[in-house]
């Protein structure tokens, strides 16, 4: 049973969100004033994504990214598998508009959370985020947080905050999955008492 659960968990982490027949871009409300460094969480539309949430019983969400203002618009830096533009493209760290990150074929619900940051903090986070993106890093299929050449979603965001600001977003919390390295889940980050939810939708 443990081996089956472990195999299922691995498969689900490598499975992207499902697709809907009608795709709608997320429309950001005027009342939402984003900041670089904001954390965005979502749960996908597929049964697999919901199963990931079931495995992480303390969280409503299965995926995380970090907001960056770049190229004249709000974007999300995140590491995700199976959202490639073509079969030739590798699963990688992406920087895409928030309207795409929360698009209807990728999210049934989501939220934006904010960690208290100074203007200097946001500038440093932006520079580090863009540096990582331009390195064309791949998705971490080994879920090894010692490898800084590949990242899974929570690993990427926690790495950015830790390396740039010395902030441990997950406060050393990790989940133990048999036969895999200990991993940071969305709930480990969401339990940080300094995070404030500033927007949510479903």
N, C-alpha and C positions, 0 to 999 in steps of 0.2 A: 504493500500500500504506500509506503514511504517513497519507494522508487517510482511508482506511478505518479504520485503527486509531484515529485521533483521533475519528472519528464514533462508533465503537463505545464508546470510553472515555466520551464525553460521555453517550451513552444509558444506559450502565450506572450512572453516578453519579446519574442521575435516576430510576433504577429501584429501587423498594423491595424488601424481602425478600419471598420467595414465601410462600404460605399452605399450611398442612397441613390435612388433614381434621380431625384431632384436635389441639386446642390445649391445651397444658399450661403453667400458670404455673410460673415458676422458684421453687423452694423454697430459700430462703437457709439454709445450714447454720448451726447454733448456733456452730460454731467460727470463723465469719467475723465479725470485729469491724470493721465499716466505720468510716471517718472521712470527714467532709466534705473534699473535695479529692481523694479517691481517683479514679483514672481507670479506667473500665470499657471493655473492648474486646469486640467480638463479630464473628462472621461469620454472614451470613444463610443461609437455607435454600434460596434460589433459585440457579439456574445463573448468573444475572447477578452475584449477590454473589460467588460463587466466581471468576468471571472477573475481578472487581475485584482479588481477592486474587492472581490470576495476574499481573495487570498490576503489582501491587506485590509483586514476587517475594520481598522481604525480610520480609514480614509474613504471619502466619497470620490476620490480622483485617482487616476492611474498614470498620469503624465504631467510633467512640469517643464517650464521654460523660463527664461529671464527676458524682460522687456529692455529694448535698446532703441534709442532714437537715432536713426541712421538713414542717410539718403533722403532726408526730408519727410520721413514718415515713421510711425511706430512699428517696430519689428520685434520678433521673438527669436532669441537664440535658443536652440534646443537640439538634443540628440535623439533621433527616432529611427526605428527600422521600418522598412516596407512602405515608405512614402517617396519612392524614387520616381523621377520623371520618365525614366526608361530602364530597361533591363540591364543596360550597360553601366548605369550609374551605381555607385556604391552607397550603402547606407552610411550616412555621415551626419556631422554637425551642420545644422541648417540655420539660416537667418532669413525669416520670411515675415511678410506683413501679418500683424495680429489678426486682421480680417480673415486670413487664410488659416492661421493656427486654430481659430475658433470656428472655422467653416462647418456647415451642418453635416458634412460627411466625415468630419473628424471629431466633433464634440456634441454631446447631447446636453451637457452642463459644464460650467466652468466658473472660475473665480479669479480675481486679482487680489494679491496680498502684498502688503508693503512693510518692509523693514526700515526702521528709522535711519536715514542716511543724510549726510551733509552734502552740499553741492560738490565738494571735492571728491567725496566718495563716489558719486554718480559718474563724474568724469573719469575717475580711475577704473571703475567697473566697465564703462563703455570702451575705453581703450583696450583693456584686457580681453573683453568679449570679442571685439573686432580682430584683435591679434589671433585669438584662437580660431575664429571663423576662417581667416585667411590662410591658416595652416592646413586647411582641408582635412581635418581630422575625421576619422571614421567612427561608426557606432561600435561600442565595446561589447562584442558578443561573448566575451569571457567574464564580464562583470567584475573586472579586476581594478580596484581603485588605486592600485600602485602603478598602473600603466597610464601615463599622462599623454599618450599618443592616441588614445581611444577613450570614449566616454559613453556611458548610458545617461539617461536624462537627469536623474537626481544627482548622480556623480558629477556631472558637468556644472550644474548650478552651485553645488556645495564647494566644488573646487574653485570656482570664480570668487565666491565670497571669502573662502579661507585664504587663498593665495593673494588676493588683492587687498582685503581689509582685515584679515586675521579673525574673521567671524566664522564660528562653527554653527552653521544653520541647523544642523540636526542634533547638535549638542551631544555628540558621540553615540546617538541612538542608531541601531542597525537591526535588521531582521536576519534571522538565521534560517536558511533553507538548506536542507540536507543535500550534500554533494556539491554545493556551490559556495563561493566566498560569501561572507556576510555582506548584505547590501542595504543601502539607504532607500527606504520607500517614501512615497509622498507624505504619509502620516508622520514619519520621523521629522520631516521639515515643518509640517503644519503644527506640530506640538510646541514649536518655539514660541514662548510667551510674548516675544517682542513683535511677532508678525500680526499685522492688523488687516483684516479683510476690508477692502474698499469697494468691491463690486462682485456681484455673482449673478448668474443666470441659469435657467434650465427650461 
